[in-house]
Every structure is written in C-alpha cells, then in structure tokens.
C-alpha cells in the first residue's frame, strides 16, 4: 500500500490526465521492464508493475478526502476523469505488456498469479468507503473496459468493506477471478466460507490471500480445492528453514555422498545443494557440483537454469477483445 500527498491542491475540473512518454518515472519503469526481459526473459516470467485502479489513482492525485467529497458534489467531473484514467491506464498497460510479451513466457503481477496472456489484478481500494450505487457508477465502467482488454483479469476484494460490491463484480462476464483478502477480524475461516462459495458458484476463480495454512485446509475440506489458489503470509522461522534444508540435503546425499563432503569443507552450502539435487545423476554428479563450488544461491540458480532449462511456453491462439 502506498500513499501520496499532492504538492498543491488541484480542483478535479482542472486536473489534466494524459499519456506522457516523456515522464521520467514512466521511462524508468519501462526501461527496467525492458532490461528485465532482456536479462532474464528466457528464464523467468517478468512481472507487470503495479498500475493501481482508477479512483485510487485519482485519490493519489487529489487526496482521498477530495475525491470522496467530489463524488457527492461534482460527480460528473469525477465520472469524466475516471473515464480518462481508464484510457490512459490501458495505454500504459499495453506498452508494458508489449515489452513483457516478447519473452514468450507469459506474465505475472504483484499478486503472484501467472497467466499465459494479458492478466492483471484490478483494484479500487477506495471502494471500501463508497456505496454499491457509487461503485456501479464510478468504478464498474472502468472494470468492464479493463476486463474487455485483458484475458485473465482478477479483482482485489480487500476486506469486508468491499463485500457490498461483490454481486456487481460477479456480474462482469470477463472477470476471471476474485482475490479475497479477509483482513483483520476474520481469523476463523468458517466465517468466510460462504463468501468463497459465492465467488466459485458464480463461475469465478478465487485467490484467498493472506490466510493461514490451517485455514486453507478448512476451505479445501469444506468446499474442495478446485478453483482456489491460496497465498500465505506466514514466513518459516530460520530454525525451521535450516532444518528443512538439512533434511533435503540428507536425502540427496544418500544418492550422491560427495555432497556431504563438499558441505563440510564449505565448497557448497545447504541451499545450493537443494537446488542442485534434482538435476544430479550418476553421470554428472562430479562435474555439476564442481561448477557450483563457492557460488552464491543466485549463481547456482542460474547454473541450474542453464543445465536444465524449462521448455518455452507453447504457442496459443486467442481471440482479441472487441
């Protein structure tokens, strides 16, 4: 989450929104994306930068309070600016996607969801503070337009304050899925099972974000796993992580005993052995570890990608949005 304070207060009617290829921040984002594709595009799926949502961007430019007041006092101006933002947003998206597309490995975004084509996690966090009627007027047109231009659009349903808009969201034909973020006060997964069921019963995919592994087990037990992806916000304690790595190394050393010797004298580290183990055979178990001696985890990842590259994403034919 980010917050911005404008340098000066600008009335909504005087706000100028334009696609600006000379903007220094846009050039930096574009150049970094192109550089990432050039450097790692053959090995990884390059992510799309966070472009925000229409009213959220407007709130960054005008302040949240200003936008909320204008929704009541100057709704036509907000409507006009929101439509302009949608057009500008799509142009910036198209430019970044063209750069990412050249790698041929699909794409991902901040939510960690991969797609073979044009995907994004659409959002409007300001919707937490507006009614469904306002959502339908000021946010829905943007979502419909973006979903029409994307192949794998999801919506970021952030907390119970957005639940009044769920039926509107589920009515969007080209919206592929909804990301449910329970937020505080939803520690018991049985409380939001009906929400997840509504999403899936509407024919949408569902990403449950920030829940515990125990909650995911409850969801699968009650609703089944089809149509769900779970993203946990818990990190493994360092002691548990080291124990896991040592167990994996012990398993690998049964087939390749020399790994323990290389670990003992410092030529290889735990993480490196775990990365190398899946590609070791009786024929290469001397040569491959020798190439990884004293290398960092990142360097070993690159070595593994070189020695055991994954196949390219298969060619697909898709219908362009009308």
Secondary structure by P-SEA (a helix, b strand, c coil): cbbbbbcccccccccccccccccaaaaaaaaaaaaaaacccccbbbbbcccccaaaaaaaaccaaaaaaaacccaaaaaaaaaaaaaaaaaaaaaaaaaaaccccccccccccccccccccccccccccccaaaaacccaaaaaaaaaaccbbbbbccccccccaaaaaaacccccbbbbbbcccccccccaaaaaaaaaaacbbbbbccccaaaaaaaaaacccccbbbbbcccccaaaaaaaaaaaaaaaaaaccaaaaaaaaccccaaaaaaaccccccccaaaaaaaaccccaaaaaaaaaaacccccccbbbbbccc
